[in-house]
């Protein structure tokens, strides 16, 4: 891989088996995750769930033996990019690990996930950079949560189109032996990805146009693969059969939105069905528990609007 040989490679950051075996709570404390609104700060980076982007800040300092000011600046910038990649890798792994339950259910191998995260991080864009007066160089890198080049591409194709006998998912590109002098790919510099645009809603005459789930004070975490379950564990939303949904739409936009407030919901539409969670479950606290009564209301409303199959679901975590 492009960072093989560096001390912060995937194997060095988490360990091959660490993705699924390390305690989520311990990791969260170690990474210093703090949430304000829909933005989670993780070390030198952050995840904006409303905008569906992951950003990381990297810093670099030129070596003392630089032979000229231009070389010093170039080397400092290079070091900042390496630092930014390292931080993006760590944050990306945090985000993907929240889908641990789904990974186990669909037998998605750890190595496949790690390779996928590596590939996504390689496509990072530089969205900001500056040189500080003290000699430090700073860059801000960004990758999308959703899209063919986003973190969700590591999981959603396998979740929404489970592998059938004889079906073959594309394998990660084979690793290329690292050159004698490791090089750092220069990320594409450009503006942030545009916010996804949802297609026009299909009219559900006099019915509900979408679902909004309010999760208040329960310590829930946002995830690329959230689930709604009943008290008995029955899955109301978050589990699909082959051919039931459009996997391409989910890959581009995600299976649920995370607006900051109910009145900011886009997927819910003009007449959303609003329900309130009663608890959360799972090691990552991403399974949202609703009452049996609300589960029945959702199923009944969905018979007319079919909003669940079109991913018209927003989750408001307060």
Beta strands, then each sheet from edge to edge (+ up, - down):
strand 1: 34-36
strand 2: 39-42
strand 3: 45-48
strand 4: 53-61
strand 5: 125-131
strand 6: 136-144
strand 7: 188-189
strand 8: 210-215
strand 9: 227-229
strand 10: 235-237
strand 11: 272-276
strand 12: 279-281
strand 13: 287-289
strand 14: 313-317
sheet 1: 1+ 2- 3+ 4- 6+ 5- 7-
sheet 2: 11+ 8+ 14+
sheet 3: 10+ 9- 13- 12+
end
